[in-house]
């Protein structure tokens, strides 16, 4: 309904004398809206003349003022509400249209011109759960995926992305702020994109009036400026200028802050001043902390996404629901490949190959890795002479880099080169410059970069634009909400691979240890790769958060002759070194024996896998198959091998018993990752309880829902000292003294393990 009709309908509700009074006040206070010596008490003529002389906005303002002077407050309020709703509807329609255009397409590789990838066509529902491990998990994110890949059990509550603000069954609490955690590339941003698109298309959450998505990477660029909240919103969403405020209690607003881990604002919740007025100017940091605390727009809903390590920047009292994006479960992996690959026979071959490598299959929990694998395997299997398909991460990423470089040359330079192994000198230079950027920013923990970061790596802005234009699948230049430039690699793992490639080449071509620049050799001496690898292994083991774990795997994998042959034009001197892989293998095995951290040790087994050495794993598998495991005293390194075998097995362990696992306290500590990923664990010694209590209770990962079972005689002070969820295993009626934290009933798994990692119970 237009303003003319609204004004007319309002004035027609006045009695005849009231309409005369309205016109009298109009003549007295706003003579410009009337003609002198003319009295026309028809509402139609009053409205027409007012609009003709004063315009729409002024006519509405005058009408409201006169009605309130006449004590017609209800009529004025009703008119004002109606007009606000109409403005809000117009703004909403414009916003929906803009957001639909922005989010209906998804970035996934080099899109063929005229054939964009539509989100609704490719989208596969992600596995999102309520809750998540408490505390900070100090593991590399890929290790977190490998460790939790089997926790997607029926005990967890799955949450659809469109239901993110809805209470779970049995909950009655109001949910204002949702914090969604998930590792890089797991699908947090795509979930946000799908939530927005479904709202914009009218498919879900139509009770929401306005959605504002404000990625932290864009807000970083405004850290030196001051805005009011309305000014900030109108800066990013100009269509909002039609309305004065979003503070009205009937307006349901959602703010989405994507990428807390990318935030470079201090977010000082304790010291920032309070701000409760949406028109008060303050720094962006102050606006954010007050919005999250509920001082600003307390009725608004907030959705914050973050990588796990950064999630604790938000005070727990400000968060009403925590969810975790687990990526694809096993059926969703297959669904993705079948949607992504139109040729279903080819899709089946790709799925079959991925399943044949447990490490690759586990990595496919990460949607970005599914895309990388699909890109590589679709290309290789489409050739008659595809050769040996990649089975390790290093091989997969090496092929991906070569394929994308080749695609770039075909697309932008019109080359007909079909051999992806051929890399020009200019391409090699570009890859190494990106590798240097990747390495320097990896050391700082940065996934996104701005112009100052590029300059530090020797890349000027024009070069970055060229690189992002021709290497879209590797390096991206993005325009923020207000056209500022932000740069990033497509995924953290690509950044880690390029960083490893840069460090490797610095050693073989420049005699330089980029990890320890002070150890660089003179030109006359040749640095041995073994020196580089030893320093890399040592640094990775010393890392508190495992940030070099995947980098180390890539660095070791690059030393294989097969990989160096593929990357010959980048590495140049592949044939000049005759160092033995065996030397590297023995050093890693020595570190496995010496290292006390269970998590770091598990990563060393992945490193051995990149070097194609599985001797320790095969040794423990032989013991498992023969049933001799319970008869042997296991050394700690053998317990690590057992943990690795069990974690990489296909099935979830229902129960894990240590009754027949003859080992020391150090050995028990090596088995902690298994305890975190089985449903029940049977602990049959006091030092076993203590060892597991320290590790499982003290780490950020928690028990992962595992029930720990022990005999009452062995609980005693050990359980009191290390209060983790322990279930006594009762020998009789007198032993049923459960502690407050005890839950359920455990089982004694006394049967020997019959086969290689196929049973759901051990010991």
C-alpha positions in Angstrom: 0.0 0.0 0.0 1.5 3.4 -1.0 1.7 6.3 1.4 -1.2 8.1 -0.2 -3.5 5.3 0.7 -2.1 5.0 4.2 -2.6 8.7 4.9 -6.1 8.7 3.4 -7.1 5.6 5.4 -5.9 7.3 8.6 -7.6 10.6 8.1 -10.9 8.9 7.1 -10.9 7.4 10.6 -11.3 11.0 12.1 -14.7 12.3 12.8 -15.9 15.4 10.8 -14.9 17.9 13.6 -11.6 16.1 14.1 -10.8 16.4 10.4 -11.6 20.1 10.6 -9.3 20.4 13.6 -6.5 18.5 11.6 -6.9 20.9 8.7 -6.9 23.9 11.0 -3.6 22.9 12.6 -2.2 22.0 9.2 -2.9 25.6 8.1 -1.6 27.1 11.3 1.7 25.2 11.7 2.4 24.1 8.1 0.9 26.8 5.9 3.1 25.7 3.0 0.9 22.5 2.8 -2.4 24.3 2.3 -3.8 27.1 0.1 -5.0 30.2 1.9 -8.7 31.1 2.0 -9.6 27.5 1.0 -11.4 25.2 3.4 -11.9 21.7 2.0 -12.7 19.2 4.7 -12.6 16.2 2.4 -9.8 13.8 3.6 -9.0 13.0 -0.1 -8.2 16.6 -0.9 -6.2 17.2 2.3 -3.9 14.3 1.5 -3.5 15.2 -2.2 -2.6 18.8 -1.4 -0.2 17.8 1.4 1.6 15.3 -0.8 1.7 17.7 -3.7 3.3 20.5 -1.7 5.4 18.7 0.9 6.4 15.3 -0.6 6.0 11.8 1.0 8.4 11.8 3.9 7.5 15.4 5.1 3.8 14.6 4.7 4.1 11.6 6.9 6.1 13.5 9.5 3.6 16.4 9.6 0.6 14.0 9.9 2.1 12.2 12.8 3.0 15.4 14.6 -0.5 16.9 14.2 -2.3 13.7 15.2 -0.2 13.5 18.4 -1.0 17.2 19.2 -4.7 16.3 18.8 -4.3 13.4 21.4 -4.8 10.9 18.6 -1.8 8.8 19.8 -3.2 5.4 18.9 -4.0 6.5 15.3 -0.5 8.1 15.0 1.2 5.0 16.4 -0.7 2.7 14.0 0.2 4.8 11.0 3.8 5.0 12.0 4.0 1.2 12.6 2.4 0.5 9.2 4.9 2.7 7.4 7.8 1.2 9.3 6.7 -2.2 8.3 6.4 -1.2 4.7 9.9 0.3 4.8 11.2 -2.8 6.5 9.6 -5.0 3.8 11.2 -2.9 1.1 14.6 -3.1 2.8 14.1 -6.8 3.4 13.2 -7.5 -0.2 16.3 -5.6 -1.5 18.5 -7.3 1.0 17.2 -10.7 0.1 17.8 -10.0 -3.6 21.3 -8.9 -3.0 22.2 -11.8 -0.7 20.7 -14.3 -3.1 22.8 -12.9 -5.9 25.9 -13.0 -3.7 25.5 -16.5 -2.2 23.7 -18.6 -4.8 27.0 -19.5 -6.4 29.8 -21.3 -4.6 33.5 -21.0 -5.2 34.8 -24.4 -6.1 37.6 -24.4 -8.6 37.9 -22.6 -11.9 34.3 -22.1 -12.9 33.7 -22.4 -16.7 32.4 -19.2 -18.1 28.6 -19.3 -18.3 28.5 -22.5 -16.1 28.6 -21.3 -12.5 28.4 -23.8 -9.7 25.1 -23.2 -7.9 25.2 -23.9 -4.2 21.8 -25.6 -4.2 23.1 -28.1 -6.8 26.3 -29.1 -5.1 25.4 -28.6 -1.4 25.6 -31.7 0.8 24.2 -31.3 4.3 27.1 -31.2 6.7 27.3 -33.2 10.0 26.8 -30.5 12.7 26.5 -31.6 16.3 25.4 -29.8 19.5 28.2 -29.2 22.0 31.8 -30.1 21.4 34.9 -30.8 23.5 35.5 -28.5 26.3 38.7 -26.5 26.6 41.3 -25.8 23.9 42.4 -28.8 21.8 46.1 -28.4 21.3 46.4 -30.6 18.2 46.8 -29.8 14.5 43.3 -29.6 13.0 44.0 -32.5 10.6 44.9 -34.6 13.6 41.6 -33.6 15.2 39.8 -34.9 12.2 41.8 -38.2 12.2 41.2 -38.5 16.0 37.5 -37.8 15.9 36.5 -39.4 12.6 34.7 -42.2 14.5 32.9 -40.1 17.1 29.9 -39.5 14.8 27.7 -41.8 16.9 24.0 -42.1 17.6 24.7 -40.5 21.1 25.3 -37.2 19.5 22.6 -34.7 18.5 22.8 -33.7 14.9 21.7 -30.1 14.0 20.6 -28.9 10.6 22.1 -25.6 9.7 18.7 -24.0 9.3 17.8 -25.0 12.8 20.9 -23.5 14.4 18.9 -21.1 16.6 16.2 -23.6 17.6 16.3 -25.3 21.0 17.1 -29.0 20.9 14.4 -31.5 22.0 14.0 -31.2 25.8 15.5 -27.7 25.9 13.4 -24.7 26.8 16.1 -22.0 26.9 16.2 -19.0 24.6 19.2 -19.1 22.3 20.6 -15.7 21.4 24.2 -16.5 20.5 25.4 -19.6 18.8 29.1 -20.4 18.5 29.9 -22.9 15.8 33.4 -24.5 15.9 35.1 -26.4 13.1 38.5 -26.8 11.6 39.6 -24.9 8.4 37.8 -26.1 5.3 35.2 -28.2 7.2 32.3 -26.2 5.9 31.5 -23.5 8.4 31.3 -20.7 5.8 29.3 -22.9 3.4 26.8 -23.6 6.2 26.4 -19.9 6.8 26.0 -19.4 3.0 23.3 -22.0 2.8 21.5 -20.6 5.9 21.4 -17.1 4.2 20.5 -18.4 0.8 17.5 -20.5 2.1 16.3 -17.4 4.0 16.7 -15.1 0.9 14.8 -17.6 -1.3 12.0 -17.9 1.2 12.7 -21.6 2.1 13.5 -21.3 5.8 13.5 -18.9 8.9 11.0 -16.5 7.4 10.3 -15.1 10.9 13.7 -13.4 10.6 13.4 -9.9 9.1 17.0 -9.0 8.4 20.3 -10.9 8.2 23.6 -9.1 8.3 26.7 -11.1 7.6 29.9 -9.4 8.7 33.0 -11.6 8.3 35.8 -10.8 10.7 38.3 -10.5 7.7 36.3 -7.5 6.6 35.9 -6.0 10.0 39.7 -6.1 10.5 40.0 -3.4 7.9 37.9 -1.0 10.0 39.8 -1.5 13.3 41.1 2.1 13.2 37.8 3.8 12.6 34.8 4.7 14.7 31.1 4.1 13.8 27.8 3.8 15.4 26.2 0.4 15.0 23.7 1.8 12.5 26.5 3.6 10.6 28.5 0.4 10.4 25.5 -1.5 9.1 24.7 1.2 6.6 28.3 1.2 5.4 28.2 -2.4 4.5 24.5 -2.5 3.6 23.5 0.8 2.0 19.9 -0.3 1.5 19.5 0.2 5.3 19.6 3.9 4.9 15.9 3.9 4.3 15.2 3.0 7.9 16.5 4.9 11.0 17.1 1.9 13.3 16.9 -1.9 13.6 16.2 -1.5 17.3 12.4 -2.0 17.1 11.3 -4.9 19.3 9.2 -6.3 16.5 12.2 -6.5 14.1 14.0 -9.9 14.3 17.6 -9.4 13.3 20.4 -12.0 12.9 24.1 -11.0 12.8 26.5 -13.6 11.4 30.2 -13.1 12.3 32.1 -15.7 10.2 35.7 -16.5 11.0 36.5 -15.5 14.6 39.9 -17.1 14.1 40.7 -14.5 11.4 39.9 -11.6 13.8 42.7 -9.1 14.3 40.7 -7.0 16.7 41.6 -7.2 20.4 38.0 -8.1 21.5 38.6 -6.8 25.0 35.4 -7.9 26.8 36.7 -6.9 30.2 38.0 -3.4 29.5 35.9 -2.1 26.6 33.4 0.6 27.6 29.7 -0.3 27.7 27.7 0.9 24.8 23.9 0.6 24.6 22.9 3.1 22.0 22.9 2.0 18.3 23.6 5.7 17.4 26.6 6.1 19.7 30.0 6.1 17.9 32.7 3.8 19.1 35.5 1.6 17.7 34.5 -1.6 15.8 36.0 -3.6 18.7 33.8 -1.9 21.2 30.7 -2.3 19.0 31.4 -6.0 18.7 32.0 -6.8 22.3 28.8 -4.9 23.4 26.8 -6.6 20.7 28.1 -10.0 21.8 27.5 -9.2 25.5 23.9 -8.1 24.7 24.3 -4.4 25.6 23.6 -3.5 22.0 20.4 -4.9 20.4 19.8 -7.5 23.2 16.9 -8.9 21.1 19.2 -9.7 18.1 20.4 -13.2 17.4 24.1 -13.8 16.8 25.9 -16.7 15.0 29.7 -16.8 15.4 31.9 -19.3 13.6 35.4 -20.1 14.5 38.2 -22.6 14.2 38.5 -24.5 17.6 41.7 -22.8 18.8 40.2 -19.3 18.7 36.7 -20.1 20.1 37.7 -19.3 23.7 38.0 -15.6 22.7 34.2 -15.4 23.4 33.4 -15.5 27.2 31.3 -18.6 27.9 28.6 -16.6 29.6 27.9 -14.8 26.3 27.3 -18.1 24.4 24.0 -19.9 24.7 24.6 -22.8 22.3 27.8 -24.4 21.1 27.8 -26.5 17.9 30.6 -28.2 16.0 30.8 -28.8 12.3 32.2 -32.3 11.8 32.2 -32.1 8.0 31.0 -35.1 6.0 30.1 -38.4 7.6 30.7 -41.5 5.5 27.4 -41.5 3.5 27.8 -37.7 2.9 31.3 -38.3 1.4 29.8 -40.6 -1.2 26.9 -38.2 -1.8 29.4 -35.4 -2.5 31.4 -37.4 -5.0 28.3 -38.5 -6.8 27.0 -34.9 -7.0 30.4 -33.6 -8.0 31.2 -36.2 -10.7 28.4 -36.5 -13.3 29.8 -39.8 -14.7 28.6 -42.2 -12.1 30.9 -45.0 -13.2 33.9 -42.6 -12.8 32.5 -41.5 -9.4 32.3 -45.1 -8.3 36.0 -45.6 -9.3 37.0 -42.5 -7.4 35.1 -43.6 -4.3 36.7 -47.0 -4.5 40.2 -45.6 -4.7 39.6 -43.2 -1.8 38.3 -46.0 0.4 41.3 -48.1 -0.4 43.5 -45.6 1.4 42.4 -45.1 5.0 44.3 -41.8 5.5 42.7 -40.3 2.4 39.2 -41.5 3.3 39.5 -40.0 6.8 40.6 -36.7 5.3 37.5 -36.7 3.2 35.6 -35.6 6.3 36.9 -32.2 5.1 34.8 -31.0 2.2 37.7 -29.1 0.6 39.8 -32.2 0.6 36.9 -34.0 -1.2 37.0 -31.3 -3.9 40.8 -31.6 -4.2 40.6 -35.4 -4.4 37.8 -35.2 -7.0 39.8 -32.8 -9.1 42.9 -34.9 -9.1 41.3 -38.3 -9.6 38.8 -37.2 -12.2 41.8 -35.8 -14.2 44.0 -38.8 -13.8 41.3 -41.4 -14.4 40.2 -39.6 -17.5 43.5 -40.4 -19.2 44.5 -43.7 -20.8 47.9 -43.6 -19.1 46.9 -42.3 -15.7 49.7 -44.2 -14.1 49.8 -44.9 -10.4 47.1 -43.0 -8.5 48.1 -41.0 -5.4 47.8 -42.8 -2.1 49.4 -40.4 0.3 48.6 -36.7 1.1 51.9 -35.5 -0.5 51.2 -37.3 -3.7 47.6 -36.0 -3.8 48.7 -32.4 -3.3 51.6 -32.7 -5.7 49.2 -33.8 -8.5 46.8 -31.1 -7.5 49.4 -28.4 -7.9 50.5 -29.7 -11.2 47.0 -30.1 -12.6 46.0 -26.6 -11.5 49.1 -25.1 -13.1 48.4 -26.9 -16.3 44.7 -25.8 -16.3 45.8 -22.2 -15.7 48.1 -22.3 -18.7 45.4 -23.8 -21.0 42.9 -21.3 -19.8 45.0 -18.1 -19.8 47.8 -18.8 -22.3 46.1 -21.1 -24.7 48.8 -23.8 -24.4 48.0 -27.3 -25.5 50.4 -29.0 -23.1 48.8 -32.2 -21.9 51.7 -33.3 -19.6 51.0 -31.7 -16.2 54.5 -32.4 -15.1 55.9 -29.6 -17.4 56.2 -26.4 -15.4 57.7 -23.3 -17.0 60.3 -21.1 -15.3 57.7 -18.4 -14.6 55.3 -20.9 -13.1 58.1 -22.3 -10.9 58.9 -18.7 -9.7 55.3 -18.0 -9.0 54.9 -21.2 -7.0 58.0 -20.5 -4.9 56.9 -16.9 -4.2 53.6 -18.3 -3.0 55.5 -20.9 -1.0 57.5 -18.2 0.8 54.3 -16.3 1.6 52.7 -19.6 2.8 55.7 -20.4 5.0 56.1 -17.0 6.7 52.4 -16.8 7.4 52.2 -20.4 8.6 54.8 -19.5 11.2 52.6 -16.6 12.4 49.5 -18.7 12.3 47.8 -16.6 9.7 45.3 -18.0 7.1 44.3 -14.6 5.6 46.6 -11.9 4.4 46.5 -8.2 3.7 48.7 -6.0 1.6 51.3 -5.5 4.3 51.7 -9.3 4.7 52.3 -9.7 0.9 55.0 -7.0 0.9 56.8 -8.8 3.7 57.0 -11.9 1.5 58.3 -9.9 -1.5 55.0 -9.9 -3.4 53.5 -6.6 -4.5 49.8 -6.1 -4.9 49.8 -6.3 -8.7 51.6 -9.6 -8.5 49.1 -10.9 -6.0 46.3 -10.0 -8.3 47.9 -11.9 -11.2 48.6 -14.9 -9.0 45.0 -15.0 -7.7 43.7 -14.5 -11.3 45.6 -17.4 -12.8 45.8 -19.7 -9.7 42.2 -19.4 -8.5 42.2 -22.9 -7.1 45.3 -22.3 -5.1 45.4 -18.6 -4.1 42.5 -16.3 -3.8 42.1 -12.5 -3.9 38.7 -11.6 -2.4 36.9 -8.3 -2.4 35.4 -7.7 1.0 32.0 -6.3 1.8 33.3 -2.8 0.8 35.7 -3.9 -2.0 38.8 -4.0 0.2 41.3 -6.8 -0.9 41.8 -9.8 1.3 44.1 -12.7 0.2 44.2 -16.4 1.3 45.1 -19.9 0.1 42.0 -22.0 -0.8 42.7 -24.2 2.3 45.2 -24.3 5.2 46.5 -27.7 3.9 47.4 -26.1 0.5 49.3 -23.3 2.4 51.1 -26.0 4.4 52.0 -28.0 1.3 53.4 -24.9 -0.5 55.3 -23.9 2.7 56.9 -27.4 2.8 57.8 -27.1 -0.9 59.5 -23.7 -0.3 61.5 -25.1 2.6 62.5 -28.2 0.7 63.7 -26.3 -2.3 65.5 -23.7 -0.1 67.6 -26.7 1.2 68.3 -28.5 -2.1 68.9 -25.4 -4.2 70.2 -22.8 -1.8 71.9 -24.8 1.0 69.5 -23.0 3.4 67.5 -24.3 6.3 64.5 -22.0 6.3 63.4 -23.4 9.6 66.7 -22.4 11.2 68.3 -19.6 9.0 71.3 -19.4 11.3 72.2 -23.0 10.2 72.5 -22.2 6.5 75.6 -23.6 4.9 78.3 -21.8 2.8 78.0 -22.3 -0.9 80.9 -24.8 -0.8 79.2 -27.1 1.6 76.1 -29.1 0.8 73.3 -29.2 3.3 72.0 -32.7 3.7 68.3 -33.2 3.6 68.6 -35.3 6.7 69.7 -32.2 8.6 66.6 -30.3 7.5 64.3 -33.3 8.3 65.8 -33.7 11.8 65.3 -30.0 12.6 61.7 -30.2 11.2 60.9 -33.3 13.2 62.3 -31.7 16.4 60.4 -28.4 15.8 57.1 -30.3 15.2 57.5 -32.3 18.4 58.2 -29.1 20.4 55.1 -27.4 19.0 52.5 -26.9 21.7 49.6 -26.9 19.2 50.9 -29.2 16.5 50.8 -26.4 13.9 53.7 -28.1 12.0 52.3 -31.6 11.9 50.9 -31.6 8.4 53.7 -29.4 7.2 56.1 -32.1 8.4 54.3 -34.9 6.6 54.5 -32.9 3.4 58.2 -32.1 3.9 59.1 -35.7 4.4 56.8 -36.9 1.5 58.6 -34.5 -0.9 61.9 -36.4 -0.3 60.6 -39.5 -2.2 62.1 -39.9 -5.7 58.6 -40.4 -7.1 57.5 -37.0 -5.8 60.7 -35.2 -6.9 60.2 -36.6 -10.4 56.8 -35.1 -10.6 58.1 -31.7 -9.3 61.3 -31.8 -11.3 61.0 -28.4 -12.9 60.4 -26.8 -9.5 63.0 -28.7 -7.5 65.6 -28.7 -10.3 68.3 -30.8 -8.6 66.3 -34.0 -7.9 69.0 -36.4 -9.2 72.0 -34.9 -7.4 71.4 -36.4 -4.0 71.6 -40.0 -3.0 70.5 -39.7 0.6 68.7 -42.8 2.0 65.1 -42.7 3.0 66.1 -45.3 5.6 68.0 -42.7 7.5 64.9 -40.6 7.9 62.8 -43.6 8.8 65.2 -44.6 11.6 65.3 -41.1 13.0 61.5 -41.0 13.2 61.4 -44.4 14.8 63.9 -43.2 17.4 61.7 -40.2 18.1 58.7 -42.5 18.5 60.5 -44.4 21.2 61.6 -41.2 23.0 58.6 -39.0 22.6 56.2 -38.8 25.6 53.2 -37.1 23.9 50.7 -39.6 22.6 49.4 -37.1 20.0 52.8 -36.1 18.6 53.7 -39.8 18.3 50.6 -40.6 16.3 51.6 -37.9 13.8 55.1 -39.5 13.5 53.3 -42.7 12.3 51.6 -40.6 9.6 55.0 -39.3 8.7 56.2 -42.9 8.2 53.2 -43.5 6.0 54.3 -40.6 3.8 57.7 -42.3 3.5 55.9 -45.6 2.6 57.3 -47.3 5.7 54.8 -49.3 7.7 57.1 -51.7 9.5 56.1 -50.8 13.0 52.4 -51.0 12.1 52.9 -54.4 10.4 54.7 -55.7 13.5 51.8 -54.9 15.8 49.2 -56.1 13.2 51.0 -59.5 13.2 50.7 -59.7 17.0 47.0 -58.8 16.8 46.3 -61.3 14.1 48.1 -64.1 15.9 46.5 -63.4 19.3 50.0 -63.0 20.9 49.4 -59.4 21.9 48.2 -60.2 25.4 51.2 -62.5 26.1 53.8 -59.9 25.3 55.0 -57.0 27.3 54.4 -54.0 25.1 57.0 -51.2 24.9 55.6 -47.7 24.7 56.4 -47.4 21.0 54.5 -50.6 20.4 51.5 -49.1 22.3 51.8 -46.1 19.9 51.7 -48.4 17.0 48.7 -50.2 18.4 46.9 -46.8 19.0 47.7 -45.8 15.4 46.3 -49.1 14.0 43.1 -48.8 16.0 42.6 -45.2 15.2 43.0 -45.9 11.5 40.6 -48.9 11.5 37.2 -48.6 9.9 35.0 -49.5 12.8 34.3 -47.7 16.1 35.6 -49.5 19.1 32.6 -50.3 21.4 34.9 -51.3 24.2 38.6 -51.1 24.9 40.0 -53.3 27.7 43.5 -53.1 29.1 43.2 -56.3 31.1 45.5 -58.2 28.7 47.5 -55.2 27.6 50.8 -55.8 29.5 52.6 -52.4 29.5 53.9 -49.6 31.7 52.3 -46.3 32.7 54.1 -44.7 29.8 52.5 -47.3 27.5 49.1 -46.6 28.9 49.6 -42.9 28.1 50.4 -43.8 24.5 46.9 -45.4 24.3 45.0 -42.3 25.4 43.9 -41.4 21.8 42.2 -44.8 21.6 40.4 -44.3 24.9 39.1 -40.9 23.6 37.6 -42.6 20.6 35.9 -45.8 22.0 32.6 -46.0 23.7 33.8 -47.8 26.8 37.3 -48.4 28.2 38.2 -51.0 30.9 41.1 -49.8 33.1 42.5 -52.5 35.3 45.3 -50.9 37.3 45.8 -47.9 39.5 48.6 -46.5 37.4 46.5 -47.0 34.3 43.7 -44.9 35.8 46.2 -42.2 36.9 47.9 -42.1 33.5 44.7 -41.9 31.6 43.3 -39.5 34.1 46.1 -37.0 33.7 45.9 -37.2 29.9 42.2 -37.6 29.2 41.1 -35.3 32.0 43.7 -32.7 31.4 43.6 -32.3 27.6 41.2 -30.2 25.7 39.7 -33.2 23.9 38.0 -34.8 26.9 37.0 -38.4 26.8 34.8 -38.0 23.7 31.9 -39.6 25.5 33.9 -42.7 26.5 32.9 -44.5 29.7 35.9 -45.7 31.7 35.4 -48.9 33.7 37.5 -50.1 36.6 37.3 -52.6 39.5 36.3 -50.8 42.8 39.4 -51.9 44.6 41.5 -50.0 42.0 39.5 -46.7 42.2 40.4 -45.3 45.6 42.6 -42.2 45.6 43.4 -42.6 41.9 39.9 -41.6 40.9 39.7 -38.9 43.5 43.0 -37.4 42.3 42.0 -37.6 38.7 38.2 -37.1 38.5 37.4 -38.4 35.0 34.1 -40.4 34.3 34.9 -43.9 35.7 32.4 -46.7 36.0 33.1 -49.3 38.7 32.9 -52.9 37.6 31.0 -54.5 40.3 32.1 -57.9 41.8 29.1 -58.1 44.1 26.2 -56.2 45.7 28.5 -54.5 48.2 30.5 -52.8 45.4 27.8 -50.7 44.0 29.0 -47.4 45.6 28.9 -45.2 42.5 30.6 -41.8 42.7 28.6 -38.8 41.5 30.4 -38.8 38.2 29.9 -42.6 37.5 27.6 -43.5 34.7 26.4 -46.7 33.1 27.9 -50.2 33.3 31.2 -51.3 31.8 32.3 -54.7 30.5 35.4 -56.7 31.0 36.7 -57.5 27.5 38.6 -60.7 28.2 38.5 -62.2 24.8 41.7 -62.0 22.6 41.5 -59.9 19.4 40.7 -62.3 16.6 41.7 -60.3 13.5 43.2 -57.1 12.0 41.0 -54.2 13.2 37.6 -55.5 12.2 36.0 -56.2 15.6 34.3 -53.7 17.8 35.9 -54.9 21.0 39.5 -55.5 22.1 40.9 -57.7 24.8 
